[in-house]
């Protein structure tokens, strides 16, 4: 035990931490647990960017199907090419934003692409990450998830829904109401402080998901202000109420 503690201290002085995988609170392990507990067989990746989350999900050993959504045309092309070479079960829906309506909408494109949002960005976000600045606006199609996804889905199978749309998450959820009976788990980006105008507060977002019949399963840290260490965003994992008893 003394030797173990010694090596742990040495590793920490180097800026690293060592944990058992089956007890670690990081995204890959939590995703693995959520899929195991809920039996999710189909993953919906809303706000896919170039496929980072899809890669992470596949690295957990996930062998179900994956359907990704991306709104920015140039990023969508990269995502399509990446999915094609990564897995035969990974598909990309037509380029469109998702929300609680159908039509056209303006999206703000950020320099780093991952911070792009339909909503205006607040100075708090830009100050913490200057590369997130908006560089252009584009008019894109917007669809409801429960209207566009069924064409790509088998008639049965539990869904895992991940939403990372920079403050627009609840609008996507509202446009997913027709799929709720099949959605076993939700991964949702949560802001601890306001980062986009009109985005829900942390407690509001959690309360809304709970009102749909889900319980909070885990929270993992996300976007942090590197200047002072303050956590700005986290990912909340929710499972349908009662699913945890199957573990």
C-alpha positions in Angstrom: 0.0 0.0 0.0 2.9 2.4 0.8 4.4 1.7 -2.6 1.1 2.2 -4.3 0.6 5.6 -2.5 4.2 6.6 -3.4 3.6 6.0 -7.2 0.3 7.8 -7.0 2.0 10.9 -5.5 4.7 10.8 -8.1 2.1 10.6 -10.9 0.1 13.5 -9.5 3.2 15.7 -9.3 3.4 15.2 -13.1 -0.2 16.4 -13.5 -1.8 13.0 -14.0 -4.3 10.9 -12.1 -4.7 7.1 -12.2 -8.1 5.5 -11.5 -9.7 2.1 -12.0 -11.6 2.2 -15.3 -14.7 0.6 -13.8 -14.9 3.3 -11.1 -13.8 6.3 -13.1 -16.1 9.3 -13.7 -15.1 10.2 -17.3 -17.2 10.2 -20.5 -16.1 6.9 -22.0 -16.8 4.9 -18.9 -20.1 6.6 -18.1 -21.2 6.0 -21.7 -20.3 2.3 -21.4 -22.3 2.0 -18.2 -25.3 3.8 -19.6 -25.4 1.6 -22.7 -25.1 -1.5 -20.5 -27.8 -0.5 -18.0 -30.4 0.8 -20.6 -29.7 -1.7 -23.4 -29.6 1.1 -25.9 -29.0 -0.2 -29.4 -29.2 2.9 -31.5 -27.3 6.2 -30.8 -28.4 9.6 -32.1 -25.6 12.1 -32.1 -27.0 15.7 -32.4 -24.4 18.3 -32.9 -21.9 15.8 -34.1 -19.3 18.2 -35.5 -16.7 16.0 -37.2 -17.5 12.9 -35.3 -15.6 13.1 -32.0 -18.4 11.7 -29.9 -19.1 8.9 -32.4 -15.4 7.9 -32.1 -15.6 7.9 -28.3 -18.8 5.8 -28.3 -17.2 3.2 -30.7 -14.1 3.1 -28.4 -16.3 1.9 -25.5 -17.0 -1.3 -27.5 -20.4 -0.2 -28.6 -21.6 -2.3 -31.5 -25.0 -0.7 -32.2 -25.9 1.7 -35.0 -25.0 5.4 -34.9 -26.9 8.3 -36.6 -25.2 11.7 -36.6 -26.6 15.2 -37.3 -24.6 18.3 -38.2 -25.9 21.7 -39.3 -22.8 23.4 -40.9 -22.3 22.3 -44.5 -18.5 22.3 -44.5 -18.3 20.4 -41.3 -21.1 18.0 -42.4 -18.9 17.0 -45.4 -16.0 16.1 -43.1 -18.3 14.2 -40.9 -19.7 12.1 -43.8 -16.3 11.1 -45.0 -15.2 10.2 -41.4 -18.3 8.1 -40.7 -17.9 6.2 -44.0 -14.4 5.1 -43.1 -15.1 4.4 -39.4 -18.0 2.0 -39.2 -20.5 0.4 -41.6 -23.2 1.1 -38.9 -22.5 4.8 -38.8 -24.8 7.0 -40.9 -25.1 10.7 -41.3 -28.4 12.4 -41.7 -28.8 15.3 -44.3 -27.3 18.6 -43.3 -29.7 20.5 -41.0 -30.0 22.0 -37.6 -32.4 20.4 -35.1 -35.0 22.1 -32.9 -38.7 22.5 -32.2 -39.7 23.7 -35.7 -39.2 23.2 -39.4 -37.9 25.8 -41.8 -34.8 27.9 -42.1 -32.7 29.4 -39.3 -29.5 31.4 -38.9 -26.6 29.7 -37.2 -23.4 31.4 -35.9 -20.3 29.7 -37.0 -17.3 29.8 -34.6 -13.7 29.8 -35.5 -13.2 26.5 -33.7 -16.5 25.1 -35.1 -17.4 23.2 -31.9 -18.8 26.4 -30.3 -21.1 27.2 -33.2 -24.6 27.9 -32.1 -28.0 29.3 -33.1 -27.9 31.5 -30.0 -25.7 34.6 -29.5 -22.5 33.9 -27.5 -21.9 35.8 -24.3 -18.6 37.4 -23.5 -18.0 34.9 -20.7 -17.6 32.1 -23.2 -15.4 34.1 -25.6 -13.2 35.4 -22.8 -12.6 31.8 -21.7 -11.9 30.6 -25.2 -11.0 33.3 -27.8 -11.0 30.7 -30.6 -14.7 30.3 -30.1 -15.5 33.7 -31.6 -18.1 33.8 -34.3 -16.7 34.4 -37.8 -19.8 34.1 -39.9 -23.6 33.4 -40.0 -25.2 30.9 -42.3 -28.9 30.2 -43.1 -29.5 26.5 -42.7 -32.5 24.1 -42.7 -33.9 23.2 -39.3 -35.9 20.1 -38.6 -37.5 18.2 -35.7 -35.6 15.1 -34.7 -38.8 13.1 -34.3 -39.7 13.9 -37.9 -36.4 13.4 -39.6 -34.9 10.5 -37.7 -37.5 7.7 -38.2 -36.6 7.4 -41.9 -33.1 6.2 -40.8 -34.2 4.0 -37.8 -35.4 0.4 -37.5 -38.9 0.2 -36.1 -37.7 -1.2 -32.8 -34.8 -0.7 -30.4 -33.9 1.6 -27.5 -32.3 4.9 -28.3 -29.4 6.8 -26.7 -29.7 10.5 -27.5 -26.7 12.8 -27.2 -27.3 16.6 -27.7 -24.5 19.1 -27.8 -25.9 22.2 -29.5 -24.4 25.0 -27.4 -27.4 26.2 -25.5 -30.0 25.0 -27.9 -30.4 21.5 -26.2 -33.9 22.0 -24.8 -35.3 23.0 -28.2 -33.9 19.8 -29.7 -35.5 17.8 -26.9 -38.8 19.5 -27.5 -38.6 18.5 -31.1 -37.8 14.9 -30.1 -41.1 14.3 -28.2 -42.4 11.7 -30.7 -39.3 9.6 -30.0 -39.4 9.8 -26.2 -41.0 6.3 -25.7 -37.9 4.8 -27.4 -35.3 7.1 -25.8 -33.7 5.1 -22.9 -30.9 7.6 -22.1 -29.9 11.2 -22.8 -26.5 12.9 -22.7 -27.0 16.6 -22.5 -24.5 19.5 -22.4 -25.3 21.7 -19.3 -24.0 25.2 -18.7 -23.1 26.1 -15.1 -23.3 29.8 -15.9 -24.9 31.6 -18.9 -22.7 31.3 -22.0 -25.3 31.9 -24.7 -28.2 34.3 -24.7 -31.5 32.5 -24.2 -29.9 29.2 -23.1 -31.4 27.4 -20.1 -29.8 27.6 -16.7 -28.2 24.5 -15.2 -31.1 23.7 -12.8 -33.7 24.5 -15.5 -32.2 22.0 -17.9 -32.0 19.2 -15.4 -35.6 19.9 -14.2 -36.9 19.8 -17.7 -35.3 16.4 -18.5 -36.6 15.0 -15.2 -40.1 16.2 -16.1 -39.9 13.9 -19.2 -39.4 10.9 -16.9 -35.6 10.6 -16.7 -33.3 10.6 -13.7 -29.9 12.1 -13.4 -27.3 9.3 -13.7 -24.0 11.1 -13.8 -22.3 14.4 -14.4 -18.8 14.8 -15.9 -16.8 18.0 -16.3 -16.5 19.6 -19.7 -15.5 23.1 -20.8 -13.3 24.9 -18.2 -11.9 28.4 -18.0 -8.2 27.6 -18.1 -7.4 31.0 -16.7 -8.9 30.3 -13.3 -10.0 26.7 -13.4 -13.8 27.5 -13.2 -16.0 24.9 -14.7 -18.3 26.4 -17.3 -20.0 23.4 -18.9 -20.6 19.7 -18.0 -22.3 16.8 -19.5 -25.3 15.4 -17.7 -26.3 11.7 -18.3 -29.9 10.8 -17.8 -31.6 7.4 -17.9 -35.3 6.6 -18.0 -36.6 6.4 -14.4 -36.3 2.9 -13.1 -33.5 1.8 -15.5 -30.9 2.0 -12.8 -32.5 -1.0 -11.0 -31.4 -3.2 -13.9 -27.7 -2.7 -13.2 
